[in-house]
C-alpha cells in the first residue's frame, strides 16, 4: 500500500511539475511574441512629426516623403495675399533658413485635380532669393506664351522642397513656397544661386493627373 502511495505521489508530482514548466514556457513565448509585435508596430508605424517654423505657424502634415509647415496669414506678406507678390519683402523669410522642410502659404486654393504621389504635374513658377533677386521663372515660347514646367511628383525630378510643398495642391491653385537649403541646393552654388540659399517660389498648378 505504501509503495503504491509513493508511486502515485511521485507520478502526481512529475505531472504537476511538467504542467508548471509548460505553462511557464507558454507564458514566456506569449510575452516575447507580444514584445516583438509591439516592436514591429513601432517600426512599421513611426510617429508623424510636424515641423513648426515658429510660434505662430500652424502644424500641418502633408502626404509627402516628409512633413511640411504651412504658414498662416501672419507669415504671408500682405501684397502676396492680394496676388501681387512683392520680392522686396522676402528678407523676412530668411528666418526659415535652418528649417529642414519647406514651408508654404496658400495664395489661391484650386478646385481641380489634387497632386498626389505619382501625379503628372504641370506648373508655372517664379523663383527668387530672399534679397529679391529673380533667378528663374517659367519659360515662354516665341509668342510669349508660358510653357509650364512638367514633372512627376515623387520622382525626384525637382527640388525635394518643391515636391513637398506642391503635394496636396489642386489644379488652379497658387502657393508661396519657401525652400530652405536643407531641401534646396544645400551647400552647393547653382548658377546665380549662392550656396546655402533660402529660395522663395510663387507656384501656380496648371494641371495634375
Buried (B, 14 or more C-beta within 10 A) or exposed (E): EEEEEEEEEEEEEEEEEEEEEEEEEEEEEEEEEEEEEEEEEEEEEEEEEBBBBEEEBEEBBBEBBBBBBBBEEEBBBEEBBEEEBEBEBBEEBBBBBEBEBBBBBBBBEBEBBBBEEEBBBBBBBBBBBBEEBEBBBBEEEEEEEBEBBEBBBBEEEBBBBBBBBBBBBBBBBBBBBBBBBBBBBEEEEEEEBBEBBBBBBBBBBBBBE
